Amino acid sequence: MTRRPPDRLVDPVIDGEYVDPESNVTISGNVPPESVAKTTVKARTVVQSQSFQGPIPPPELLRQYNEIIPDGANRIVKMAEAQSAHRIELESTVVKGDDRRANWGLATGFTIGVLIIVLSFILVLKGHDASGTVLGSIDL
């Protein structure tokens, strides 16, 4: 297996080799050095980026989806609508669950408070005045 010369690089975009313009290229044969012209190669690369937020792409992209996939834009909009409805349903479930949990907490606290008051009243009736009074006072 032969090694690739260092002035030849593999370009994955074109899937092939190109010669590095910065490398020294030797010309074989009987060519006088005066007839070899030096050329300077300058390249300018313009990079453009486009982004969007949200489930629905901009109209230009939707048109391109329609060109590639039949009824692609409509499918994307339906998917976004379904996702939005699902998210609204989940948020509604969470809010209802939080309300239910808060109400159960209040009911449980009230029940425990009433039971301790009843217990302290029973203790006082049974002759344990000090412990019934302390327990009722702490509860209140």
N, CA, C and O atoms as a GROMACS GRO file, in nm:
protein
  560
    1MET      N    1   0.084  -0.116   0.000
    1MET     CA    2   0.000   0.000   0.000
    1MET      C    3   0.089   0.123   0.000
    1MET      O    4   0.180   0.134   0.082
    2THR      N    5   0.063   0.215  -0.091
    2THR     CA    6   0.144   0.335  -0.100
    2THR      C    7   0.081   0.446  -0.018
    2THR      O    8  -0.041   0.454  -0.004
    3ARG      N    9   0.165   0.528   0.034
    3ARG     CA   10   0.116   0.640   0.114
    3ARG      C   11   0.085   0.757   0.024
    3ARG      O   12   0.150   0.776  -0.079
    4ARG      N   13  -0.012   0.834   0.061
    4ARG     CA   14  -0.052   0.952  -0.013
    4ARG      C   15   0.050   1.062   0.012
    4ARG      O   16   0.088   1.083   0.128
    5PRO      N   17   0.094   1.133  -0.091
    5PRO     CA   18   0.187   1.243  -0.069
    5PRO      C   19   0.122   1.350   0.019
    5PRO      O   20   0.000   1.364   0.017
    6PRO      N   21   0.202   1.424   0.097
    6PRO     CA   22   0.144   1.521   0.189
    6PRO      C   23   0.073   1.636   0.121
    6PRO      O   24  -0.006   1.705   0.186
    7ASP      N   25   0.099   1.662  -0.008
    7ASP     CA   26   0.031   1.773  -0.075
    7ASP      C   27  -0.106   1.732  -0.130
    7ASP      O   28  -0.176   1.816  -0.187
    8ARG      N   29  -0.143   1.607  -0.115
    8ARG     CA   30  -0.274   1.562  -0.162
    8ARG      C   31  -0.360   1.528  -0.040
    8ARG      O   32  -0.319   1.450   0.046
    9LEU      N   33  -0.476   1.585  -0.033
    9LEU     CA   34  -0.566   1.566   0.080
    9LEU      C   35  -0.697   1.508   0.029
    9LEU      O   36  -0.735   1.529  -0.086
   10VAL      N   37  -0.765   1.436   0.115
   10VAL     CA   38  -0.895   1.381   0.079
   10VAL      C   39  -1.002   1.479   0.124
   10VAL      O   40  -1.006   1.521   0.240
   11ASP      N   41  -1.087   1.515   0.031
   11ASP     CA   42  -1.198   1.604   0.061
   11ASP      C   43  -1.324   1.519   0.074
   11ASP      O   44  -1.370   1.464  -0.026
   12PRO      N   45  -1.384   1.507   0.195
   12PRO     CA   46  -1.501   1.421   0.211
   12PRO      C   47  -1.624   1.474   0.138
   12PRO      O   48  -1.714   1.396   0.107
   13VAL      N   49  -1.630   1.604   0.110
   13VAL     CA   50  -1.748   1.658   0.043
   13VAL      C   51  -1.756   1.610  -0.101
   13VAL      O   52  -1.861   1.569  -0.148
   14ILE      N   53  -1.642   1.616  -0.171
   14ILE     CA   54  -1.642   1.571  -0.310
   14ILE      C   55  -1.599   1.426  -0.324
   14ILE      O   56  -1.598   1.371  -0.434
   15ASP      N   57  -1.563   1.366  -0.212
   15ASP     CA   58  -1.522   1.226  -0.208
   15ASP      C   59  -1.407   1.200  -0.304
   15ASP      O   60  -1.410   1.106  -0.384
   16GLY      N   61  -1.307   1.284  -0.295
   16GLY     CA   62  -1.192   1.267  -0.381
   16GLY      C   63  -1.074   1.346  -0.330
   16GLY      O   64  -1.078   1.402  -0.220
   17GLU      N   65  -0.968   1.351  -0.410
   17GLU     CA   66  -0.847   1.420  -0.369
   17GLU      C   67  -0.838   1.555  -0.437
   17GLU      O   68  -0.891   1.575  -0.546
   18TYR      N   69  -0.772   1.647  -0.372
   18TYR     CA   70  -0.738   1.772  -0.436
   18TYR      C   71  -0.597   1.808  -0.396
   18TYR      O   72  -0.547   1.760  -0.293
   19VAL      N   73  -0.533   1.889  -0.474
   19VAL     CA   74  -0.395   1.928  -0.447
   19VAL      C   75  -0.397   2.058  -0.369
   19VAL      O   76  -0.465   2.153  -0.406
   20ASP      N   77  -0.324   2.060  -0.260
   20ASP     CA   78  -0.316   2.179  -0.177
   20ASP      C   79  -0.247   2.290  -0.255
   20ASP      O   80  -0.134   2.272  -0.299
   21PRO      N   81  -0.311   2.406  -0.275
   21PRO     CA   82  -0.249   2.513  -0.355
   21PRO      C   83  -0.125   2.572  -0.288
   21PRO      O   84  -0.045   2.636  -0.357
   22GLU      N   85  -0.107   2.553  -0.160
   22GLU     CA   86   0.008   2.606  -0.089
   22GLU      C   87   0.132   2.519  -0.107
   22GLU      O   88   0.243   2.561  -0.073
   23SER      N   89   0.114   2.398  -0.160
   23SER     CA   90   0.228   2.308  -0.172
   23SER      C   91   0.312   2.346  -0.294
   23SER      O   92   0.263   2.409  -0.387
   24ASN      N   93   0.438   2.306  -0.292
   24ASN     CA   94   0.528   2.328  -0.405
   24ASN      C   95   0.504   2.221  -0.508
   24ASN      O   96   0.520   2.102  -0.481
   25VAL      N   97   0.465   2.263  -0.627
   25VAL     CA   98   0.438   2.168  -0.734
   25VAL      C   99   0.560   2.166  -0.826
   25VAL      O  100   0.606   2.270  -0.873
   26THR      N  101   0.610   2.049  -0.850
   26THR     CA  102   0.724   2.037  -0.940
   26THR      C  103   0.675   1.998  -1.078
   26THR      O  104   0.586   1.914  -1.094
   27ILE      N  105   0.734   2.060  -1.177
   27ILE     CA  106   0.696   2.033  -1.315
   27ILE      C  107   0.808   1.950  -1.376
   27ILE      O  108   0.924   1.990  -1.375
   28SER      N  109   0.772   1.836  -1.427
   28SER     CA  110   0.874   1.748  -1.485
   28SER      C  111   0.890   1.782  -1.632
   28SER      O  112   0.797   1.830  -1.696
   29GLY      N  113   1.003   1.756  -1.684
   29GLY     CA  114   1.030   1.782  -1.826
   29GLY      C  115   1.127   1.897  -1.842
   29GLY      O  116   1.182   1.946  -1.743
   30ASN      N  117   1.147   1.938  -1.961
   30ASN     CA  118   1.243   2.045  -1.992
   30ASN      C  119   1.169   2.177  -2.010
   30ASN      O  120   1.163   2.230  -2.120
   31VAL      N  121   1.114   2.229  -1.904
   31VAL     CA  122   1.045   2.356  -1.910
   31VAL      C  123   1.130   2.460  -1.838
   31VAL      O  124   1.165   2.440  -1.721
   32PRO      N  125   1.163   2.571  -1.905
   32PRO     CA  126   1.243   2.673  -1.837
   32PRO      C  127   1.163   2.739  -1.725
   32PRO      O  128   1.042   2.757  -1.739
   33PRO      N  129   1.230   2.774  -1.615
   33PRO     CA  130   1.158   2.832  -1.501
   33PRO      C  131   1.088   2.963  -1.534
   33PRO      O  132   0.991   2.997  -1.466
   34GLU      N  133   1.134   3.038  -1.636
   34GLU     CA  134   1.069   3.166  -1.668
   34GLU      C  135   0.930   3.146  -1.725
   34GLU      O  136   0.845   3.234  -1.711
   35SER      N  137   0.904   3.032  -1.790
   35SER     CA  138   0.775   3.011  -1.854
   35SER      C  139   0.668   2.959  -1.757
   35SER      O  140   0.550   2.950  -1.792
   36VAL      N  141   0.710   2.924  -1.638
   36VAL     CA  142   0.613   2.876  -1.540
   36VAL      C  143   0.557   2.998  -1.466
   36VAL      O  144   0.631   3.070  -1.399
   37ALA      N  145   0.429   3.020  -1.480
   37ALA     CA  146   0.367   3.136  -1.416
   37ALA      C  147   0.321   3.096  -1.276
   37ALA      O  148   0.267   2.988  -1.253
   38LYS      N  149   0.344   3.188  -1.184
   38LYS     CA  150   0.294   3.165  -1.049
   38LYS      C  151   0.153   3.221  -1.040
   38LYS      O  152   0.127   3.335  -1.081
   39THR      N  153   0.064   3.143  -0.988
   39THR     CA  154  -0.074   3.189  -0.970
   39THR      C  155  -0.109   3.182  -0.823
   39THR      O  156  -0.067   3.093  -0.749
   40THR      N  157  -0.186   3.277  -0.785
   40THR     CA  158  -0.234   3.280  -0.648
   40THR      C  159  -0.383   3.244  -0.650
   40THR      O  160  -0.462   3.305  -0.722
   41VAL      N  161  -0.418   3.148  -0.572
   41VAL     CA  162  -0.556   3.106  -0.565
   41VAL      C  163  -0.615   3.157  -0.434
   41VAL      O  164  -0.565   3.128  -0.326
   42LYS      N  165  -0.722   3.234  -0.447
   42LYS     CA  166  -0.792   3.284  -0.328
   42LYS      C  167  -0.933   3.228  -0.331
   42LYS      O  168  -0.999   3.227  -0.435
   43ALA      N  169  -0.976   3.183  -0.219
   43ALA     CA  170  -1.112   3.128  -0.209
   43ALA      C  171  -1.186   3.200  -0.099
   43ALA      O  172  -1.129   3.233   0.005
   44ARG      N  173  -1.311   3.225  -0.123
   44ARG     CA  174  -1.394   3.288  -0.021
   44ARG      C  175  -1.514   3.196   0.003
   44ARG      O  176  -1.581   3.152  -0.091
   45THR      N  177  -1.538   3.169   0.127
   45THR     CA  178  -1.648   3.082   0.163
   45THR      C  179  -1.755   3.164   0.233
   45THR      O  180  -1.726   3.238   0.327
   46VAL      N  181  -1.876   3.151   0.187
   46VAL     CA  182  -1.988   3.219   0.249
   46VAL      C  183  -2.073   3.112   0.316
   46VAL      O  184  -2.119   3.018   0.251
   47VAL      N  185  -2.093   3.126   0.444
   47VAL     CA  186  -2.171   3.031   0.521
   47VAL      C  187  -2.298   3.101   0.565
   47VAL      O  188  -2.294   3.210   0.622
   48GLN      N  189  -2.410   3.038   0.539
   48GLN     CA  190  -2.537   3.094   0.578
   48GLN      C  191  -2.609   2.994   0.668
   48GLN      O  192  -2.611   2.875   0.641
   49SER      N  193  -2.665   3.045   0.773
   49SER     CA  194  -2.734   2.959   0.868
   49SER      C  195  -2.877   3.009   0.886
   49SER      O  196  -2.902   3.130   0.887
   50GLN      N  197  -2.968   2.916   0.899
   50GLN     CA  198  -3.107   2.952   0.921
   50GLN      C  199  -3.160   2.864   1.033
   50GLN      O  200  -3.136   2.743   1.035
   51SER      N  201  -3.232   2.925   1.124
   51SER     CA  202  -3.290   2.848   1.234
   51SER      C  203  -3.428   2.904   1.265
   51SER      O  204  -3.460   3.018   1.231
   52PHE      N  205  -3.506   2.824   1.331
   52PHE     CA  206  -3.638   2.868   1.375
   52PHE      C  207  -3.672   2.797   1.504
   52PHE      O  208  -3.617   2.691   1.535
   53GLN      N  209  -3.762   2.857   1.577
   53GLN     CA  210  -3.807   2.796   1.702
   53GLN      C  211  -3.953   2.759   1.688
   53GLN      O  212  -4.029   2.824   1.616
   54GLY      N  213  -3.989   2.656   1.757
   54GLY     CA  214  -4.128   2.614   1.754
   54GLY      C  215  -4.147   2.493   1.666
   54GLY      O  216  -4.055   2.450   1.596
   55PRO      N  217  -4.266   2.437   1.671
   55PRO     CA  218  -4.290   2.312   1.599
   55PRO      C  219  -4.314   2.331   1.449
   55PRO      O  220  -4.299   2.236   1.373
   56ILE      N  221  -4.350   2.452   1.405
   56ILE     CA  222  -4.383   2.473   1.265
   56ILE      C  223  -4.271   2.552   1.198
   56ILE      O  224  -4.238   2.661   1.244
   57PRO      N  225  -4.212   2.499   1.090
   57PRO     CA  226  -4.106   2.572   1.020
   57PRO      C  227  -4.163   2.692   0.943
   57PRO      O  228  -4.284   2.703   0.925
   58PRO      N  229  -4.075   2.782   0.898
   58PRO     CA  230  -4.122   2.897   0.821
   58PRO      C  231  -4.186   2.854   0.689
   58PRO      O  232  -4.167   2.741   0.645
   59PRO      N  233  -4.263   2.944   0.626
   59PRO     CA  234  -4.336   2.907   0.504
   59PRO      C  235  -4.247   2.857   0.390
   59PRO      O  236  -4.286   2.768   0.316
   60GLU      N  237  -4.126   2.915   0.376
   60GLU     CA  238  -4.039   2.869   0.268
   60GLU      C  239  -4.005   2.721   0.285
   60GLU      O  240  -4.008   2.644   0.189
   61LEU      N  241  -3.975   2.682   0.409
   61LEU     CA  242  -3.943   2.541   0.434
   61LEU      C  243  -4.065   2.452   0.414
   61LEU      O  244  -4.053   2.340   0.365
   62LEU      N  245  -4.183   2.501   0.452
   62LEU     CA  246  -4.304   2.422   0.430
   62LEU      C  247  -4.326   2.397   0.281
   62LEU      O  248  -4.365   2.287   0.242
   63ARG      N  249  -4.302   2.500   0.198
   63ARG     CA  250  -4.314   2.482   0.053
   63ARG      C  251  -4.216   2.375   0.004
   63ARG      O  252  -4.249   2.292  -0.080
   64GLN      N  253  -4.093   2.379   0.057
   64GLN     CA  254  -3.994   2.281   0.016
   64GLN      C  255  -4.034   2.140   0.060
   64GLN      O  256  -4.012   2.043  -0.013
   65TYR      N  257  -4.092   2.129   0.180
   65TYR     CA  258  -4.140   1.998   0.225
   65TYR      C  259  -4.250   1.947   0.131
   65TYR      O  260  -4.254   1.828   0.100
   66ASN      N  261  -4.338   2.036   0.087
   66ASN     CA  262  -4.443   1.995  -0.007
   66ASN      C  263  -4.386   1.947  -0.138
   66ASN      O  264  -4.444   1.859  -0.202
   67GLU      N  265  -4.273   2.003  -0.181
   67GLU     CA  266  -4.211   1.959  -0.305
   67GLU      C  267  -4.150   1.820  -0.289
   67GLU      O  268  -4.150   1.741  -0.384
   68ILE      N  269  -4.098   1.790  -0.171
   68ILE     CA  270  -4.030   1.662  -0.148
   68ILE      C  271  -4.130   1.553  -0.110
   68ILE      O  272  -4.128   1.443  -0.166
   69ILE      N  273  -4.217   1.585  -0.015
   69ILE     CA  274  -4.313   1.488   0.037
   69ILE      C  275  -4.454   1.534   0.000
   69ILE      O  276  -4.490   1.648   0.030
   70PRO      N  277  -4.533   1.450  -0.064
   70PRO     CA  278  -4.670   1.492  -0.096
   70PRO      C  279  -4.746   1.525   0.032
   70PRO      O  280  -4.751   1.445   0.126
   71ASP      N  281  -4.804   1.643   0.035
   71ASP     CA  282  -4.883   1.691   0.150
   71ASP      C  283  -4.797   1.699   0.277
   71ASP      O  284  -4.848   1.681   0.387
   72GLY      N  285  -4.667   1.725   0.260
   72GLY     CA  286  -4.574   1.728   0.374
   72GLY      C  287  -4.603   1.841   0.471
   72GLY      O  288  -4.595   1.822   0.592
   73ALA      N  289  -4.636   1.960   0.418
   73ALA     CA  290  -4.663   2.074   0.506
   73ALA      C  291  -4.785   2.048   0.593
   73ALA      O  292  -4.785   2.079   0.712
   74ASN      N  293  -4.888   1.991   0.534
   74ASN     CA  294  -5.009   1.961   0.609
   74ASN      C  295  -4.980   1.859   0.719
   74ASN      O  296  -5.033   1.870   0.830
   75ARG      N  297  -4.898   1.760   0.689
   75ARG     CA  298  -4.862   1.660   0.790
   75ARG      C  299  -4.784   1.723   0.905
   75ARG      O  300  -4.805   1.687   1.021
   76ILE      N  301  -4.694   1.817   0.873
   76ILE     CA  302  -4.616   1.883   0.978
   76ILE      C  303  -4.707   1.968   1.066
   76ILE      O  304  -4.693   1.967   1.188
   77VAL      N  305  -4.800   2.041   1.005
   77VAL     CA  306  -4.892   2.124   1.084
   77VAL      C  307  -4.982   2.036   1.171
   77VAL      O  308  -5.007   2.070   1.287
   78LYS      N  309  -5.031   1.925   1.117
   78LYS     CA  310  -5.114   1.834   1.198
   78LYS      C  311  -5.034   1.777   1.315
   78LYS      O  312  -5.087   1.764   1.426
   79MET      N  313  -4.906   1.743   1.291
   79MET     CA  314  -4.823   1.692   1.399
   79MET      C  315  -4.805   1.798   1.508
   79MET      O  316  -4.810   1.766   1.627
   80ALA      N  317  -4.783   1.924   1.468
   80ALA     CA  318  -4.767   2.032   1.566
   80ALA      C  319  -4.895   2.053   1.645
   80ALA      O  320  -4.891   2.075   1.766
   81GLU      N  321  -5.009   2.046   1.578
   81GLU     CA  322  -5.137   2.062   1.648
   81GLU      C  323  -5.161   1.948   1.747
   81GLU      O  324  -5.207   1.971   1.858
   82ALA      N  325  -5.129   1.825   1.706
   82ALA     CA  326  -5.146   1.710   1.796
   82ALA      C  327  -5.054   1.723   1.917
   82ALA      O  328  -5.095   1.693   2.029
   83GLN      N  329  -4.929   1.766   1.895
   83GLN     CA  330  -4.835   1.783   2.005
   83GLN      C  331  -4.883   1.891   2.101
   83GLN      O  332  -4.872   1.877   2.222
   84SER      N  333  -4.937   2.000   2.045
   84SER     CA  334  -4.987   2.109   2.129
   84SER      C  335  -5.107   2.062   2.212
   84SER      O  336  -5.116   2.094   2.331
   85ALA      N  337  -5.198   1.987   2.151
   85ALA     CA  338  -5.314   1.935   2.226
   85ALA      C  339  -5.268   1.840   2.335
   85ALA      O  340  -5.323   1.841   2.446
   86HIS      N  341  -5.168   1.757   2.306
   86HIS     CA  342  -5.116   1.664   2.407
   86HIS      C  343  -5.054   1.741   2.523
   86HIS      O  344  -5.075   1.706   2.640
   87ARG      N  345  -4.977   1.845   2.492
   87ARG     CA  346  -4.913   1.923   2.597
   87ARG      C  347  -5.018   1.993   2.684
   87ARG      O  348  -5.003   1.999   2.806
   88ILE      N  349  -5.123   2.046   2.622
   88ILE     CA  350  -5.230   2.112   2.698
   88ILE      C  351  -5.299   2.012   2.789
   88ILE      O  352  -5.331   2.045   2.904
   89GLU      N  353  -5.322   1.891   2.740
   89GLU     CA  354  -5.386   1.788   2.821
   89GLU      C  355  -5.298   1.750   2.941
   89GLU      O  356  -5.348   1.735   3.053
   90LEU      N  357  -5.167   1.735   2.917
   90LEU     CA  358  -5.076   1.702   3.028
   90LEU      C  359  -5.072   1.813   3.133
   90LEU      O  360  -5.074   1.786   3.253
   91GLU      N  361  -5.066   1.938   3.088
   91GLU     CA  362  -5.063   2.049   3.183
   91GLU      C  363  -5.192   2.056   3.263
   91GLU      O  364  -5.189   2.086   3.383
   92SER      N  365  -5.305   2.029   3.199
   92SER     CA  366  -5.433   2.027   3.270
   92SER      C  367  -5.435   1.917   3.376
   92SER      O  368  -5.485   1.938   3.486
   93THR      N  369  -5.381   1.800   3.342
   93THR     CA  370  -5.375   1.689   3.437
   93THR      C  371  -5.288   1.725   3.556
   93THR      O  372  -5.322   1.693   3.670
   94VAL      N  373  -5.176   1.790   3.530
   94VAL     CA  374  -5.085   1.828   3.639
   94VAL      C  375  -5.151   1.930   3.731
   94VAL      O  376  -5.141   1.918   3.853
   95VAL      N  377  -5.218   2.029   3.674
   95VAL     CA  378  -5.283   2.132   3.756
   95VAL      C  379  -5.394   2.069   3.841
   95VAL      O  380  -5.406   2.099   3.960
   96LYS      N  381  -5.475   1.983   3.780
   96LYS     CA  382  -5.582   1.917   3.856
   96LYS      C  383  -5.524   1.830   3.966
   96LYS      O  384  -5.578   1.826   4.077
   97GLY      N  385  -5.416   1.759   3.938
   97GLY     CA  386  -5.352   1.674   4.039
   97GLY      C  387  -5.297   1.757   4.155
   97GLY      O  388  -5.309   1.717   4.271
   98ASP      N  389  -5.237   1.872   4.123
   98ASP     CA  390  -5.186   1.959   4.229
   98ASP      C  391  -5.299   2.011   4.318
   98ASP      O  392  -5.284   2.017   4.440
   99ASP      N  393  -5.412   2.049   4.256
   99ASP     CA  394  -5.526   2.095   4.334
   99ASP      C  395  -5.580   1.984   4.425
   99ASP      O  396  -5.610   2.007   4.542
  100ARG      N  397  -5.590   1.865   4.370
  100ARG     CA  398  -5.641   1.751   4.448
  100ARG      C  399  -5.548   1.721   4.566
  100ARG      O  400  -5.594   1.695   4.677
  101ARG      N  401  -5.418   1.725   4.540
  101ARG     CA  402  -5.321   1.696   4.646
  101ARG      C  403  -5.327   1.803   4.755
  101ARG      O  404  -5.318   1.772   4.874
  102ALA      N  405  -5.342   1.929   4.715
  102ALA     CA  406  -5.352   2.036   4.814
  102ALA      C  407  -5.478   2.021   4.899
  102ALA      O  408  -5.474   2.040   5.020
  103ASN      N  409  -5.590   1.987   4.836
  103ASN     CA  410  -5.715   1.969   4.911
  103ASN      C  411  -5.706   1.850   5.006
  103ASN      O  412  -5.756   1.856   5.119
  104TRP      N  413  -5.643   1.740   4.962
  104TRP     CA  414  -5.626   1.625   5.050
  104TRP      C  415  -5.536   1.660   5.169
  104TRP      O  416  -5.558   1.612   5.280
  105GLY      N  417  -5.435   1.743   5.145
  105GLY     CA  418  -5.348   1.786   5.255
  105GLY      C  419  -5.425   1.867   5.358
  105GLY      O  420  -5.407   1.848   5.479
  106LEU      N  421  -5.510   1.957   5.311
  106LEU     CA  422  -5.591   2.036   5.404
  106LEU      C  423  -5.687   1.946   5.483
  106LEU      O  424  -5.701   1.961   5.604
  107ALA      N  425  -5.754   1.854   5.414
  107ALA     CA  426  -5.850   1.766   5.481
  107ALA      C  427  -5.779   1.676   5.583
  107ALA      O  428  -5.831   1.654   5.692
  108THR      N  429  -5.662   1.625   5.548
  108THR     CA  430  -5.588   1.539   5.640
  108THR      C  431  -5.543   1.617   5.762
  108THR      O  432  -5.554   1.568   5.875
  109GLY      N  433  -5.491   1.739   5.741
  109GLY     CA  434  -5.449   1.822   5.855
  109GLY      C  435  -5.566   1.855   5.947
  109GLY      O  436  -5.552   1.851   6.069
  110PHE      N  437  -5.680   1.887   5.889
  110PHE     CA  438  -5.798   1.917   5.970
  110PHE      C  439  -5.842   1.795   6.050
  110PHE      O  440  -5.876   1.806   6.168
  111THR      N  441  -5.840   1.677   5.986
  111THR     CA  442  -5.881   1.554   6.054
  111THR      C  443  -5.788   1.521   6.170
  111THR      O  444  -5.833   1.484   6.278
  112ILE      N  445  -5.657   1.535   6.147
  112ILE     CA  446  -5.561   1.507   6.255
  112ILE      C  447  -5.580   1.606   6.370
  112ILE      O  448  -5.574   1.567   6.487
  113GLY      N  449  -5.602   1.732   6.337
  113GLY     CA  450  -5.624   1.833   6.443
  113GLY      C  451  -5.747   1.802   6.527
  113GLY      O  452  -5.742   1.810   6.650
  114VAL      N  453  -5.857   1.767   6.461
  114VAL     CA  454  -5.981   1.736   6.534
  114VAL      C  455  -5.962   1.612   6.620
  114VAL      O  456  -6.010   1.608   6.733
  115LEU      N  457  -5.894   1.508   6.568
  115LEU     CA  458  -5.871   1.386   6.645
  115LEU      C  459  -5.787   1.412   6.770
  115LEU      O  460  -5.814   1.356   6.876
  116ILE      N  461  -5.687   1.499   6.758
  116ILE     CA  462  -5.604   1.528   6.875
  116ILE      C  463  -5.685   1.608   6.979
  116ILE      O  464  -5.668   1.586   7.099
  117ILE      N  465  -5.771   1.698   6.935
  117ILE     CA  466  -5.857   1.772   7.029
  117ILE      C  467  -5.951   1.674   7.101
  117ILE      O  468  -5.968   1.682   7.222
  118VAL      N  469  -6.011   1.582   7.024
  118VAL     CA  470  -6.100   1.482   7.085
  118VAL      C  471  -6.022   1.395   7.183
  118VAL      O  472  -6.072   1.365   7.292
  119LEU      N  473  -5.900   1.354   7.145
  119LEU     CA  474  -5.817   1.272   7.233
  119LEU      C  475  -5.782   1.348   7.361
  119LEU      O  476  -5.788   1.291   7.470
  120SER      N  477  -5.747   1.475   7.350
  120SER     CA  478  -5.715   1.552   7.470
  120SER      C  479  -5.840   1.569   7.559
  120SER      O  480  -5.828   1.569   7.681
  121PHE      N  481  -5.958   1.584   7.499
  121PHE     CA  482  -6.082   1.594   7.576
  121PHE      C  483  -6.109   1.464   7.651
  121PHE      O  484  -6.151   1.465   7.767
  122ILE      N  485  -6.086   1.349   7.582
  122ILE     CA  486  -6.105   1.218   7.647
  122ILE      C  487  -6.006   1.201   7.762
  122ILE      O  488  -6.042   1.149   7.868
  123LEU      N  489  -5.881   1.245   7.742
  123LEU     CA  490  -5.781   1.235   7.850
  123LEU      C  491  -5.825   1.317   7.971
  123LEU      O  492  -5.810   1.271   8.084
  124VAL      N  493  -5.878   1.436   7.951
  124VAL     CA  494  -5.923   1.519   8.063
  124VAL      C  495  -6.040   1.450   8.133
  124VAL      O  496  -6.047   1.451   8.256
  125LEU      N  497  -6.133   1.389   8.055
  125LEU     CA  498  -6.248   1.321   8.116
  125LEU      C  499  -6.204   1.199   8.196
  125LEU      O  500  -6.268   1.164   8.295
  126LYS      N  501  -6.096   1.133   8.156
  126LYS     CA  502  -6.048   1.013   8.224
  126LYS      C  503  -5.961   1.046   8.345
  126LYS      O  504  -5.913   0.956   8.414
  127GLY      N  505  -5.941   1.175   8.372
  127GLY     CA  506  -5.866   1.211   8.492
  127GLY      C  507  -5.722   1.247   8.464
  127GLY      O  508  -5.647   1.272   8.559
  128HIS      N  509  -5.679   1.252   8.342
  128HIS     CA  510  -5.542   1.292   8.309
  128HIS      C  511  -5.545   1.437   8.264
  128HIS      O  512  -5.526   1.471   8.147
  129ASP      N  513  -5.569   1.523   8.366
  129ASP     CA  514  -5.588   1.665   8.335
  129ASP      C  515  -5.463   1.728   8.272
  129ASP      O  516  -5.473   1.802   8.175
  130ALA      N  517  -5.346   1.700   8.329
  130ALA     CA  518  -5.223   1.765   8.280
  130ALA      C  519  -5.191   1.723   8.136
  130ALA      O  520  -5.167   1.807   8.050
  131SER      N  521  -5.192   1.591   8.111
  131SER     CA  522  -5.156   1.544   7.976
  131SER      C  523  -5.262   1.586   7.874
  131SER      O  524  -5.226   1.621   7.761
  132GLY      N  525  -5.389   1.584   7.908
  132GLY     CA  526  -5.495   1.628   7.816
  132GLY      C  527  -5.484   1.775   7.784
  132GLY      O  528  -5.504   1.816   7.670
  133THR      N  529  -5.451   1.855   7.888
  133THR     CA  530  -5.438   2.000   7.867
  133THR      C  531  -5.316   2.031   7.779
  133THR      O  532  -5.324   2.114   7.688
  134VAL      N  533  -5.202   1.963   7.807
  134VAL     CA  534  -5.080   1.987   7.729
  134VAL      C  535  -5.104   1.945   7.582
  134VAL      O  536  -5.069   2.018   7.490
  135LEU      N  537  -5.164   1.827   7.562
  135LEU     CA  538  -5.189   1.780   7.426
  135LEU      C  539  -5.286   1.872   7.352
  135LEU      O  540  -5.263   1.903   7.235
  136GLY      N  541  -5.391   1.916   7.415
  136GLY     CA  542  -5.487   2.009   7.353
  136GLY      C  543  -5.423   2.144   7.323
  136GLY      O  544  -5.450   2.204   7.219
  137SER      N  545  -5.338   2.192   7.415
  137SER     CA  546  -5.271   2.322   7.395
  137SER      C  547  -5.172   2.315   7.279
  137SER      O  548  -5.165   2.406   7.196
  138ILE      N  549  -5.097   2.206   7.272
  138ILE     CA  550  -5.002   2.191   7.162
  138ILE      C  551  -5.076   2.183   7.030
  138ILE      O  552  -5.033   2.242   6.931
  139ASP      N  553  -5.188   2.111   7.028
  139ASP     CA  554  -5.264   2.098   6.904
  139ASP      C  555  -5.318   2.233   6.858
  139ASP      O  556  -5.311   2.266   6.740
  140LEU      N  557  -5.372   2.309   6.953
  140LEU     CA  558  -5.424   2.441   6.914
  140LEU      C  559  -5.315   2.532   6.873
  140LEU      O  560  -5.341   2.648   6.837
   0.00000   0.00000   0.00000
